[in-house]
């Protein structure tokens, strides 16, 4: 079994969360994907194996995983939330055409947090950096709007 999955299962067990087959499948899916799926995408990926599972089941389990700090929810206005199981310091590029969301690694911007805190008096706890543009696929297809 994957080490990350084992740790996540132990975290849930410590919290007294019962492990159902659906919950295990949702967690495994999130930990194995490099994407940032929506709840609906997770549901569609797993529904062939779990035909009685509902989208509500996926949402409810995602809430449990967020509370356990195993998954990060990323909201984008009125678009669907996306879920990221990669909790390391990393940033995102978002395609304004197709909605593709891609991770990129960069040195954590802790100095930015310190400067922001000093300038505003906030006790800064975290930050989220996203860059917006057009992905290579959309640019190549000629569908990119200028």
Phi, psi and omega in degrees: 000143178304137182298318179297319180294317178301313179298317180297317178297320177295320178300313180295320179298316179300326179279357180081020180275125179286137183265110176264162177301321179294315180299317179298318181294318180296314179297315178301317180300312181298319182286340182263346183269144174266356180276188180229075189290154169275168177299322180294321177295320177296314179302311182297324180291326186260345185298329176299325179278334183228073185298337180272355180286139179254167175297326178300322177299317179297310180302315181298319178290323177299321177299318178298315182293325178294313178300326180278359180060039177259342184218148178249132175267133179240118181256148181224080178059232183266007174282166178296148173294150173242157185235135185233120178268358176272101184268005178290163176292113176203169186232175188226147169247133182240125179282126180284350179267303187255349179086005179301136180239122186234135176285148164216142182270140177204152180307129181306140185267054181296326179298323177299318178298317180296315180296315179300318179297316180295321183284331186250345185082003178286151166266090186289129182257329182195176175212164179222125181245129177225137176248137184247141179181210182238128181290165182299322180297314180292320179296320181289327182284348179082007181272359182292131176269137181270000000 
